[in-house]
Amino acid sequence: MRQAWMCSFVSKWCTIPPGQSSRFVLAATEHLELELAKLEARRHALEDALAIEQAAVSDQPHPLLELEFQDEDKKDLDELPGERTQSNTPEIKTEDASEEPASNPSDALGTLYIARGGVARFFGPSGGSESLLLGTNQESSPSISKFDRLPELDASYLPDEIIRCCDCFPLTANLPTSSIQASIESFLPPIERAVGLCNTFLEHLSWMFHIVSRQEIVGRIIPSVYKQNGLPYGPHQLALMLVVLGIGALVDLNLEPYNLEAQHYYRLARAAMALQSVLTQPSIVTVKALHLMSIYNGMSGKESNLEQSYALLNLAGQVATRIGIHVDPLMWKFEGRELYERRVYFWNLLSATLWQSLVTGRPPAILSNYIDCKIPTAEEENTYQQGEVPLGFGIWGFRASIECLLPVVRATLGTQPPDYEKVLELDKKIRQFATPPLTFDSHPSDDRTAHSMRNFVRSHYQDLMLLYLHRSFFLQAMTDYPANPLLSPYSKSVTTGYQSACCVLEDTRTQFMKKPLLTSRVWRIWSFAFAAAVVVGTVAMRGLHLNLNPPAIEQMQMTCRLFRKAATTNSRAAKALVCFQTD
């Protein structure tokens, strides 16, 4: 089949001019395809007959049927002289694994799951951890099945038109906008509660992303919606505020995880989004609202919502390029705070799409070839971050995205594997990229959540990039060189992948001890931790003889204890625990 397809490909794209010669070539191609099919069928019949005869006299395969013989035979055929003729046809190269060992790790392009009814999900080469979680049996552990019984909001108290709008999203409801918007606003909390939830949102999640500033949400949007400043606003500004309230309720540590108050605000946000077309009337507020809705679905506690999370972030990226967020706002004459905030948001959106690509193995929504947005200056950051919650990364993170993270995505998601020397060069570049200093409040004893979580994510950011860069080569070495992966061409990936995974898990354990309630509610922390645990678990099962430090068995035991504790709250941790639990 492969040869037949290749012949068809070559005959289709040859540059032989039309006429008698091309007709002869086509006729010869068809004849060769028929002969090849006959020979293959004959060979298979002979192999089957030989296997049957051999089975009658021995339980060992016949030497002619051994894989090594077939590979050697194929090599001899590939080296037959006179196969190539001079023509304008592009030369199709086949690479021998013995000559280019670095080509092996990316031979598999990913995993495709097709459920009953044809529903499909694809996870690319870097998304192996996600595919493992997808395949976990929901009924195999009570810790997983309980997340299918999370409290579900009974929305019967909402008017029918709001429910209809909610169900319409992401499409637009063909209903009167002003009356439904007023109806949505009648279900808002008191302004004091709204401001409190926004502050909780900023304090507990600013380390992870910077989508809206306090100046924007508390200083402009809330006063507009609550009719305190007389400024106009639209349905998507209302939706943005509502989804911030929903996420704020999810990380309000005084409330139960996945509480009904959060679901209430999210339903209202969906209804408000449906009052204005996402596709034909978008703004930067639309993009931010979609981005935040993606985060809400990721933190909702339901694994079934993760695909919505991925889809909403991709939609946000596509809408962003439609309205030119990837182009520097100075081009559109923006200035001052608005110029700064647009730049900051674009780089946060890009970082989110890149990390989602690494986690899922799917292409990013924003293509790097078209990025023309400048990174904010240190002066701008110092000026406009006054009075704001501390950023998780800031301009350091934006530079890391363009100089390190983006090349990692290209290297790991390409259909062709990178040359291993280039991987090692990228490894060196990541290590040389300056790590920002860990910072503390003016009173270190006052362990402010924003500072604590920022230090946590900064402490192992480079290790995460190294982990995803080396993971496929690590697995290839462990598979192809089980006796001693350190003697493989990818020995550097074995040690780096393992050490980076251990650092990610160690930092996660430490932070879970400091902030267990918040850490257990953030799904992305546990996606990264599970990716690291797969590497450590592989060494624990197959590489104990390597004597890597720290010891893999001890690391895996501590990892199981960590995930067991987090599994009471986090569905990601619960599903991961089933994958590698040993007792």
Protein Blocks (a to p, Z undefined) as FASTA:
>chain_A
ZZmmmmmmmmmmpcbdedjklmmmmmmmmmmmmmmmmmmmmmmmmmmmmmmmmmmmocbd
cfklpmklmmmmmmmmmmpghkaccdfbdcdddddfklmmmlmmmmpgbdcdddehhiac
dddfklmmmmmmmmpcfklpfklmmmmmgccddfklpcfklmmmmmmpmcdcdbdfklmm
mmmmmmpccfklmmmmmmmmmmmmmmmpcfbcfklmmmmmmmmmnopnopacdfklmmmm
mmmmmmmmmmmmkbcehifklmmmmmmmmmmmmmpcfklmgcfklmmmmmmmmmmmmmno
paklmmmmmmmmmmmmmmmmmnopmpcfklnopahjllmmmmmmmmmmmmmmmmmmmmno
pacfbdfklgccdcddfklmmmmmgoiacdfklmmlmmmmmmmmmmmmmmmmpmbdcdfk
lmmmmmmmmmmpccddddddfblmlccfklmmmmmmmmmmmmmmmmmmmmmmmmmmmmmm
mmlmmlpmklmmmmmmmmmmmmmmmmmmmmmmmmmmlmmmmmklmmmmmmmmmmmmmmmm
mmmmnopacdfklmmmmmmmmmmmmmmmmmklmmmmmmmpcZZ
